[in-house]
Amino acid sequence: MRKPLYNIVIFIFHIITLILLFTLCIHFNVIKLDLLDFSKEAVASFFKNDYVVNRFLVDIDFMSKYWFSLLDYLGYDPMPIKLYIELLKKEYPDYENMSEFLKLPVAQQNKISRKVQKKASKIYLKYRIRNFFK
């Protein structure tokens, strides 16, 4: 495949991904329909059509496999992020809900984040050293 055609295909795929994410957000009430200009009936008719819903689910399956393979290809390791979240919940159980954490002053958020990030990176470094040859 030629390079410009490849870029166009990738661009179109990303546009489709954004549209699907937008409809998912509407479906699960992440985005309030009251703030949008189009009617609720149009969105409801989208989900009533079985072909569209099945196509939508196939696209979601394809997107998940695409992103998983892309992150695998790039060598993405989710362990540091999982460690960070686990330590944050363990050390600060008051802020298990992130909305409460975000209500804190920025200086305090940064202080807590740096402290937890430092512990998480130490644990992750020890893990990487122990499992270097595995």
C-alpha positions as CSV (number, residue, x, y, z in Angstrom):
1,M,0.0,0.0,0.0
2,R,1.4,3.4,-0.9
3,K,2.2,5.8,1.9
4,P,-0.5,8.5,1.2
5,L,-3.2,5.9,0.9
6,Y,-2.1,4.3,4.1
7,N,-2.2,7.7,5.9
8,I,-5.7,8.3,4.6
9,V,-6.9,4.9,5.8
10,I,-5.4,5.5,9.2
11,F,-7.0,9.0,9.4
12,I,-10.4,7.6,8.4
13,F,-10.0,4.8,11.0
14,H,-9.3,7.4,13.7
15,I,-12.3,9.4,12.7
16,I,-14.5,6.3,12.9
17,T,-13.0,5.5,16.3
18,L,-13.8,9.0,17.6
19,I,-17.4,8.8,16.4
20,L,-17.8,5.4,18.0
21,L,-16.4,6.6,21.3
22,F,-18.7,9.6,21.2
23,T,-21.8,7.4,20.7
24,L,-20.6,5.1,23.5
25,C,-20.3,8.2,25.8
26,I,-23.8,9.2,24.9
27,H,-25.2,5.7,25.4
28,F,-23.7,5.4,28.9
29,N,-24.7,8.9,29.8
30,V,-21.1,10.2,30.1
31,I,-22.2,13.1,27.8
32,K,-25.5,14.7,28.6
33,L,-27.8,14.8,25.6
34,D,-29.4,18.0,26.9
35,L,-26.2,19.9,26.0
36,L,-26.2,18.6,22.4
37,D,-28.2,20.1,19.5
38,F,-29.5,16.9,17.9
39,S,-32.6,15.2,19.1
40,K,-32.8,12.2,21.4
41,E,-35.0,10.4,18.9
42,A,-32.1,10.3,16.4
43,V,-29.8,8.6,19.0
44,A,-32.5,6.2,20.1
45,S,-33.2,5.2,16.6
46,F,-29.5,4.4,16.1
47,F,-29.6,1.8,18.9
48,K,-32.9,0.4,17.8
49,N,-31.5,-0.8,14.5
50,D,-30.1,-4.3,15.0
51,Y,-27.7,-4.1,12.0
52,V,-26.2,-0.8,13.3
53,V,-25.8,-2.2,16.8
54,N,-24.2,-5.4,15.6
55,R,-21.9,-3.4,13.3
56,F,-21.1,-1.1,16.2
57,L,-20.1,-4.1,18.4
58,V,-18.0,-5.6,15.6
59,D,-16.2,-2.2,15.3
60,I,-15.6,-2.1,19.0
61,D,-14.1,-5.6,18.9
62,F,-11.9,-4.6,16.0
63,M,-10.8,-1.4,17.8
64,S,-9.9,-3.3,21.0
65,K,-7.8,-5.8,19.0
66,Y,-6.2,-3.0,17.0
67,W,-5.2,-1.0,20.1
68,F,-4.0,-4.1,22.0
69,S,-1.8,-5.2,19.1
70,L,-0.5,-1.6,18.7
71,L,0.4,-1.3,22.4
72,D,1.9,-4.8,22.2
73,Y,4.0,-3.8,19.2
74,L,5.2,-0.6,20.9
75,G,6.2,-2.6,24.0
76,Y,3.7,-0.9,26.3
77,D,3.8,-2.3,29.8
78,P,0.8,-1.4,32.0
79,M,2.4,-2.5,35.2
80,P,3.7,0.9,36.4
81,I,0.3,2.5,36.0
82,K,-1.4,-0.4,37.8
83,L,1.2,-0.1,40.6
84,Y,0.6,3.6,40.9
85,I,-3.2,3.2,41.1
86,E,-2.9,0.3,43.6
87,L,-0.5,2.3,45.8
88,L,-2.7,5.4,45.6
89,K,-5.7,3.5,46.7
90,K,-3.8,1.7,49.5
91,E,-2.0,4.7,51.0
92,Y,-4.9,7.2,50.5
93,P,-8.2,5.3,50.9
94,D,-10.0,8.6,51.3
95,Y,-9.3,9.4,47.7
96,E,-10.4,6.1,46.2
97,N,-12.9,8.0,44.1
98,M,-10.8,10.2,41.8
99,S,-13.3,13.0,41.8
100,E,-12.5,13.6,45.5
101,F,-8.8,13.6,44.7
102,L,-9.3,16.2,42.0
103,K,-11.0,18.5,44.4
104,L,-7.8,18.9,46.4
105,P,-5.5,21.9,45.7
106,V,-3.1,21.3,42.9
107,A,0.0,21.5,45.1
108,Q,-1.4,18.8,47.4
109,Q,-2.3,16.6,44.4
110,N,1.2,17.0,43.0
111,K,2.8,16.2,46.4
112,I,0.7,13.0,46.8
113,S,1.3,12.0,43.1
114,R,5.0,12.4,43.4
115,K,5.2,10.4,46.6
116,V,3.2,7.6,45.2
117,Q,5.0,7.7,41.9
118,K,8.3,7.4,43.6
119,K,7.3,4.3,45.5
120,A,5.7,2.8,42.4
121,S,8.8,3.3,40.3
122,K,11.0,1.7,43.1
123,I,8.8,-1.4,43.2
124,Y,8.7,-1.6,39.4
125,L,12.5,-1.2,39.1
126,K,13.0,-4.1,41.6
127,Y,10.5,-6.2,39.6
128,R,12.4,-5.5,36.4
129,I,15.8,-6.3,38.0
130,R,14.5,-9.6,39.5
131,N,12.9,-10.6,36.2
132,F,15.6,-9.4,33.8
133,F,16.4,-12.8,32.3
134,K,12.9,-14.1,32.2
